[in-house]
């Protein structure tokens, strides 16, 4: 038995289907008052799930139209991971697993340049880790910094956008580990938990002093 949609979900689904709708347009599909619809739209806009735009009309007052933001679009399931897995399987079948490893080595090089524009060699190891956590958060990894004692730092990532790929191939996790070593400027970084291996997070331990 399918779950009945809430009014909020109905509005989001309508905007996904029709791209841009006014309050009166939405009223044609949902049997509640326009005032109630406006309240939902105000909340959705505050949550940054929709945007509004005032459009002039040939006659009368401008009409406000609403559409999904990128965050709103992300609420709807995508099958990108399935498509990517299919591509990688085809590459592996025709060119071997070495080709998969090369793909992630190339990605690591690109990411290294991006990260090194924000993480500087002269920064302390703590500053570097905190900046890394910030950059990872901006990329959707739900990263969190932890100070675990006098000589130890740690950070955890509670979301892995490529978990499906990492569960089949070792290259993504190894590439990430190498990337972190490079941008943090230390070999003394250990991965103690991994989402792709069944963990609740990808957790790394970093020594505060690389000469210890």
Backbone torsions as a table, in degrees:
resi	resn	phi	psi	omega
1	UNK	NA	123.9	-176.1
2	UNK	-75.5	145.8	179.6
3	UNK	-75.0	135.5	178.4
4	UNK	-71.8	134.9	-178.0
5	UNK	-71.7	144.1	171.4
6	UNK	-75.3	165.6	178.1
7	UNK	-59.7	-41.8	178.2
8	UNK	-57.5	-45.6	-179.9
9	UNK	-67.2	-37.3	178.5
10	UNK	-62.3	-42.5	-179.8
11	UNK	-64.2	-45.2	179.4
12	UNK	-61.5	-41.4	-180.0
13	UNK	-66.1	-39.0	177.3
14	UNK	-63.3	-43.1	179.9
15	UNK	-67.3	-32.6	175.5
16	UNK	-65.8	-41.1	-176.1
17	UNK	-74.6	-43.9	-172.5
18	UNK	-104.8	-1.0	175.1
19	UNK	73.1	-51.9	-177.1
20	UNK	-145.6	125.0	-177.5
21	UNK	-139.6	149.9	172.8
22	UNK	-93.1	174.2	177.7
23	UNK	-60.2	-44.8	-179.0
24	UNK	-66.5	-33.2	175.7
25	UNK	-61.8	-47.0	-179.3
26	UNK	-63.0	-37.9	179.7
27	UNK	-59.2	-28.3	179.0
28	UNK	-68.4	-20.9	-176.7
29	UNK	-107.6	-21.4	-177.0
30	UNK	-123.0	129.0	-175.2
31	UNK	-86.8	62.5	171.5
32	UNK	-135.4	169.3	-176.3
33	UNK	-71.1	158.3	177.2
34	UNK	-63.7	-34.1	177.9
35	UNK	-61.7	-41.8	178.6
36	UNK	-65.6	-39.6	178.1
37	UNK	-62.7	-42.7	179.8
38	UNK	-61.4	-37.8	178.7
39	UNK	-62.9	-43.0	178.1
40	UNK	-64.9	-41.6	-179.4
41	UNK	-65.1	-40.2	178.0
42	UNK	-60.5	-42.6	179.2
43	UNK	-68.3	-41.6	179.1
44	UNK	-63.9	-36.6	178.8
45	UNK	-70.8	-38.3	176.9
46	UNK	-63.5	-32.6	178.4
47	UNK	-82.1	1.8	178.4
48	UNK	62.9	29.6	177.9
49	UNK	-95.3	-19.4	176.9
50	UNK	-137.1	158.0	173.3
51	UNK	-118.8	156.9	176.4
52	UNK	-124.4	151.8	179.2
53	UNK	-144.4	130.6	178.8
54	UNK	-86.0	125.9	-177.3
55	UNK	-117.6	125.3	178.8
56	UNK	-67.7	144.6	178.7
57	UNK	-112.5	155.0	178.4
58	UNK	-55.7	-34.4	178.5
59	UNK	-139.1	147.4	176.7
60	UNK	83.5	-168.1	-175.7
61	UNK	-78.1	155.2	175.7
62	UNK	-60.8	152.8	179.0
63	UNK	-112.0	135.6	178.7
64	UNK	-89.7	126.6	177.1
65	UNK	-110.9	146.3	-177.1
66	UNK	-118.1	145.7	175.3
67	UNK	-147.0	161.8	-179.5
68	UNK	-71.1	143.4	169.6
69	UNK	-86.0	178.7	175.8
70	UNK	-59.4	-39.7	178.2
71	UNK	-63.8	-38.1	177.8
72	UNK	-66.8	-40.9	178.1
73	UNK	-62.2	-34.2	-176.3
74	UNK	-68.5	-13.4	177.9
75	UNK	-71.5	-18.7	-177.5
76	UNK	-93.6	134.8	-174.6
77	UNK	-57.2	138.6	174.1
78	UNK	-120.9	152.6	179.9
79	UNK	-111.1	28.6	-178.1
80	UNK	-57.1	-41.7	-176.9
81	UNK	-63.6	-36.1	178.6
82	UNK	-66.0	-44.0	-180.0
83	UNK	-63.6	-45.2	-179.8
84	UNK	-62.2	-42.3	179.0
85	UNK	-61.1	-38.7	177.4
86	UNK	-62.9	-44.5	179.3
87	UNK	-61.5	-45.8	-178.2
88	UNK	-64.3	-38.4	177.6
89	UNK	-62.7	-40.4	178.1
90	UNK	-65.5	-42.0	179.1
91	UNK	-62.9	-43.5	-179.9
92	UNK	-63.1	-39.9	-177.7
93	UNK	-67.5	-35.2	-176.0
94	UNK	-94.8	-29.4	-173.5
95	UNK	-123.2	-7.1	178.4
96	UNK	91.6	163.9	-177.7
97	UNK	-66.0	-22.7	178.0
98	UNK	-59.7	-32.2	179.3
99	UNK	-67.8	-35.9	176.9
100	UNK	-64.1	-45.3	179.3
101	UNK	-60.9	-39.1	179.6
102	UNK	-66.0	-37.6	177.9
103	UNK	-59.1	-45.0	-178.2
104	UNK	-76.1	-26.6	172.3
105	UNK	-65.5	-41.4	177.9
106	UNK	-64.4	-41.0	177.7
107	UNK	-63.5	-40.9	179.6
108	UNK	-59.6	-41.7	179.4
109	UNK	-62.6	-41.3	178.9
110	UNK	-65.8	-44.6	-179.5
111	UNK	-65.1	-35.6	179.9
112	UNK	-59.7	-43.3	179.2
113	UNK	-62.7	-42.1	-180.0
114	UNK	-63.0	-46.6	-176.1
115	UNK	-70.1	-36.3	-177.6
116	UNK	-71.6	-10.7	172.9
117	UNK	-77.2	-14.0	-178.6
118	UNK	-119.8	-23.6	-180.0
119	UNK	-108.0	115.8	-171.1
120	UNK	-103.2	147.2	-176.1
121	UNK	-59.3	-35.3	-176.7
122	UNK	-79.0	-8.8	178.3
123	UNK	-67.7	153.5	173.1
124	UNK	-70.6	162.0	-179.6
125	UNK	-61.2	-35.2	178.6
126	UNK	-66.1	-42.4	177.5
127	UNK	-63.1	-40.1	179.7
128	UNK	-63.4	-45.5	-179.0
129	UNK	-64.0	-42.3	179.9
130	UNK	-63.6	-39.2	177.7
131	UNK	-67.9	-40.3	177.6
132	UNK	-59.5	-43.3	177.8
133	UNK	-59.7	-42.3	179.0
134	UNK	-61.9	-46.4	-179.1
135	UNK	-64.4	-41.2	179.1
136	UNK	-64.8	-37.7	177.0
137	UNK	-61.7	-39.9	179.7
138	UNK	-64.3	-21.9	179.6
139	UNK	-98.0	7.7	173.6
140	UNK	88.2	18.4	-177.0
141	UNK	-87.8	-2.9	-177.8
142	UNK	49.6	55.4	-175.2
143	UNK	-87.2	147.9	-176.7
144	UNK	-140.1	131.3	179.7
145	UNK	-85.7	141.7	177.0
146	UNK	-137.7	133.1	174.2
147	UNK	-100.7	110.8	-170.4
148	UNK	-104.7	18.6	178.1
149	UNK	144.0	-176.6	-173.7
150	UNK	-61.8	-36.3	-175.6
151	UNK	-117.6	4.5	-172.4
152	UNK	-129.8	134.0	172.0
153	UNK	-114.4	161.7	175.3
154	UNK	-150.7	154.2	169.8
155	UNK	-144.4	145.0	-178.5
156	UNK	-121.5	145.8	176.4
157	UNK	-119.4	118.0	-173.2
158	UNK	-95.1	-1.1	176.1
159	UNK	-136.1	134.9	177.0
160	UNK	-122.3	105.6	-178.0
161	UNK	-61.6	-19.8	-178.5
162	UNK	-118.2	32.9	-176.9
163	UNK	-59.2	-39.4	-179.2
164	UNK	-61.3	-40.5	179.4
165	UNK	-70.8	-43.9	-177.4
166	UNK	-66.4	-23.4	178.8
167	UNK	-73.8	-19.1	179.8
168	UNK	-103.8	-37.1	-176.8
169	UNK	-115.8	141.5	177.7
170	UNK	-78.0	-23.5	-172.6
171	UNK	-55.0	-43.2	-178.5
172	UNK	-60.6	-44.8	-178.5
173	UNK	-68.8	-41.2	179.4
174	UNK	-66.4	-37.9	178.4
175	UNK	-64.5	-42.4	178.5
176	UNK	-63.2	-44.3	179.6
177	UNK	-59.4	-46.3	178.7
178	UNK	-63.8	-38.3	178.2
179	UNK	-60.7	-46.6	-179.1
180	UNK	-63.3	-41.2	177.7
181	UNK	-58.7	-43.2	-176.8
182	UNK	-67.8	-51.3	-174.6
183	UNK	-72.4	-26.4	177.3
184	UNK	-86.7	-14.2	177.5
185	UNK	69.9	34.5	-179.5
186	UNK	-150.4	145.3	173.2
187	UNK	-90.3	-11.9	-175.1
188	UNK	-87.4	63.4	176.4
189	UNK	-133.2	129.5	-174.6
190	UNK	-125.1	133.9	175.0
191	UNK	-91.8	118.8	-174.5
192	UNK	-108.6	-8.7	178.0
193	UNK	-153.6	146.6	-175.8
194	UNK	-145.0	128.8	179.7
195	UNK	-60.8	-41.3	-177.9
196	UNK	-65.6	-19.3	179.4
197	UNK	-102.3	13.4	176.4
198	UNK	100.3	4.2	179.6
199	UNK	-78.3	166.6	177.2
200	UNK	-82.8	-14.1	-179.1
201	UNK	-156.8	166.8	167.3
202	UNK	-99.2	107.4	-174.4
203	UNK	-112.6	134.5	179.7
204	UNK	-121.9	139.1	175.0
205	UNK	-108.3	132.2	-177.9
206	UNK	-126.6	130.7	174.9
207	UNK	-75.1	136.0	-177.8
208	UNK	-67.7	-32.9	-180.0
209	UNK	-117.1	120.0	-175.3
210	UNK	-73.0	-12.6	-179.4
211	UNK	-93.9	4.7	178.7
212	UNK	-79.7	NA	NA
